[in-house]
Amino acid sequence: MQVRRFILRVVSIFFVLLGATFACYELFHWMTHVYEFDARIKSDLTRVSSKVNGTIDKILVNEGDQVKVGDLLIIMNGDGINHQINALDAELNGQKAKTKKFKAQKLNLNVELDAQISTKNEEIKSLKVELKALLTREILAIKKLERTKYLVSKNLTSKKNLDIDQDYLLNLSGQVYVSEAEIKVAQMELMEIIAKRSKIDILDQDIIISDMAVRRLVAQLQELEVELEERRIRSPVNGIVDIVFKNQGEYIEDASEILVLHDPENIWIEANIEENQIRHLQLGQPVKIDFNAYPFNSFKGEVIYIGRVTLSDLAMPKADLGDSRSRKLVQRIPVKIKLIDKPEITAPGMLAEVNIQIQDKGFLK
């Protein structure tokens, strides 16, 4: 009987010590760690949608495919736009040819007018030289006629010589008159040639108008090319195709969601920590992470962001906030945790449990 009591006493003491040890262990961990079971993997989900209405011609990716920024994902039908582009391109080439023709006409007219003006100036110059010579001869003829008249008055020469000198002077005067008239005609012709330069001004206006038409067609062509490119939907990020909502041949409206991507390298854990624990958290604190998908493995993490607004304020309409506060519900605050070593397979939404070390284990020493 005494042995039995002794054994019972020993067993009781053992269980008391075991319970005390467990209680001390739990107290130690409660003071040095924050546990949270409401945690899951998060990532930036990129929802790819169409900017225009149209029919899907080709879907070039499948769910699970790796894609890079700029990779072509979806091709929408663009036959109508291609026809418009071809028509505009032909019109643009015609307008460019028209502009080129106007410029060639301007150049030819410039060369022709410059040549005519130069020739006419040389002609006028030559006529003026000839007129100057005639005027000189006329002056000499006048002097000779005066001398002959004097000699006739003194009976020193015959009247026949006087008639000859008079005829000669009249002939020279006629030549001077003709030469002056020729110069005036040549100058008028020069003015007419110069007046033709107004055609160059008209051609300049034609060139300006044609250039404006070319720029307008180029702008329209660029708009159509942009619209055509919008029908070639490309990946905005590096990542994995998570889900494709549409099928080939399906007609979609603009802003219709076609597929979802996420970058597997850009993932984190988001834990919703109770407000009574948030005061213990600091950036950089180490975290032990357990995933439901990997029950026999633990992974390391680090606190990188502590929220500044509760989940209820983020989720509830303003009308419901006062009611939730009046009920004094325990609020939760989102905390981001960086995964230092990642599992082989991760997916946004996977459940996790986090154990945040809030104190150095040597603080009790």
Residue pairs with C-beta under 8 A, 6 or more apart in sequence:
28 364
31 359
32 357
32 358
32 359
32 360
32 361
32 363
33 355
33 356
33 357
33 358
34 273
34 277
34 280
34 281
34 355
34 356
34 358
35 353
35 354
35 355
35 356
36 271
36 272
36 273
36 274
36 277
36 353
36 354
36 356
37 353
38 271
38 272
38 332
39 269
39 270
39 271
39 272
39 289
39 337
39 351
39 352
39 353
39 354
40 269
40 270
40 348
40 349
40 350
40 351
40 352
41 267
41 268
41 269
41 270
41 346
41 347
41 348
41 349
41 350
41 352
42 267
42 268
42 269
42 270
42 336
42 348
43 262
43 263
43 264
43 266
43 267
43 268
43 348
44 262
44 263
44 266
45 242
45 260
45 261
45 262
45 348
46 236
46 237
46 239
46 260
46 261
46 262
46 263
47 257
47 259
47 260
48 73
48 74
48 233
48 235
48 236
48 257
48 258
48 259
48 260
48 261
49 254
49 255
49 256
49 257
49 258
50 74
50 76
50 233
50 252
50 253
50 254
50 255
50 256
50 258
51 230
51 254
51 255
52 76
52 227
52 230
52 231
52 254
53 251
53 252
53 253
53 254
54 76
54 77
54 78
54 231
54 251
54 252
55 76
55 77
55 249
55 250
55 251
55 252
56 74
56 75
56 76
56 77
56 246
56 247
56 248
56 249
56 250
56 251
56 252
56 258
57 75
57 76
57 77
57 248
58 74
58 75
58 248
59 73
59 74
59 244
59 246
59 247
59 248
60 72
60 73
60 74
60 75
61 67
61 71
61 73
61 241
61 244
61 259
62 241
62 244
63 241
63 242
63 243
63 244
64 240
64 241
65 240
65 241
66 239
66 240
67 73
67 235
67 238
67 239
67 240
67 241
67 261
68 235
68 238
69 234
69 235
69 236
69 237
69 238
70 234
70 235
71 234
71 235
72 232
72 233
72 234
73 233
73 234
73 235
73 241
73 258
73 259
74 232
74 233
74 246
74 258
74 259
75 231
75 232
75 233
76 231
76 232
76 233
76 252
77 231
78 228
78 231
81 224
81 227
81 228
81 231
82 228
84 224
85 221
85 224
85 225
85 228
88 217
88 220
88 221
88 224
89 221
91 217
92 214
92 217
92 218
92 221
95 210
95 213
95 214
95 217
96 214
98 210
99 207
99 210
99 211
99 214
102 203
102 206
102 207
102 210
103 207
105 203
106 200
106 203
106 204
106 207
109 196
109 199
109 200
109 203
110 200
113 193
113 194
113 196
113 197
113 200
116 193
117 190
117 193
117 194
120 186
120 189
120 190
120 193
121 190
123 186
124 183
124 186
124 187
124 190
127 179
127 182
127 183
127 186
128 183
130 179
131 176
131 179
131 180
131 183
134 172
134 175
134 176
134 179
135 176
137 172
138 169
138 172
138 173
138 176
141 165
141 168
141 169
141 172
142 169
144 165
145 162
145 165
145 166
145 169
148 157
148 161
148 162
148 165
149 162
151 157
151 161
152 158
152 159
152 161
152 162
233 258
235 261
236 261
237 261
237 263
238 263
238 265
239 261
239 262
239 263
239 264
240 261
240 262
240 263
240 264
241 259
241 260
241 261
242 259
242 260
242 261
242 262
242 348
243 259
243 260
244 258
244 259
245 257
245 258
245 259
245 260
246 252
246 256
246 258
246 259
252 258
262 348
264 346
267 339
267 342
267 346
267 348
268 304
268 336
268 337
268 338
268 339
269 287
269 289
269 301
269 336
269 337
269 338
269 339
269 352
269 354
270 334
270 335
270 336
270 337
271 334
271 335
271 337
271 352
271 354
271 356
272 311
272 332
272 333
272 334
272 335
273 281
273 332
273 333
273 334
273 335
274 330
274 331
274 332
275 310
275 330
275 331
275 332
275 333
276 330
278 306
278 333
278 335
280 356
280 358
281 303
281 306
281 335
281 356
281 358
282 303
282 306
282 358
283 303
283 304
283 305
283 306
284 302
284 303
285 302
285 303
285 356
285 357
285 358
286 300
286 301
286 302
286 356
286 357
287 300
287 301
287 302
287 303
287 337
287 354
287 355
287 356
287 357
288 298
288 299
288 300
288 301
288 354
288 355
288 357
289 298
289 299
289 300
289 301
289 337
289 339
289 352
289 353
289 354
289 355
290 297
290 298
290 299
290 352
290 353
290 354
290 355
291 297
291 299
291 343
291 350
291 351
291 352
291 353
292 350
292 351
292 352
293 343
293 345
293 350
293 351
294 343
297 343
299 339
299 340
299 341
299 342
299 343
300 339
300 340
300 341
301 337
301 338
301 339
301 340
301 354
302 337
302 338
302 340
303 335
303 336
303 337
303 338
303 356
304 336
304 337
304 338
305 335
305 336
306 333
306 335
306 336
307 333
307 334
307 335
309 333
310 331
310 332
310 333
311 331
311 332
311 333
311 334
312 321
312 324
312 329
312 331
312 332
313 321
316 324
337 354
337 356
339 346
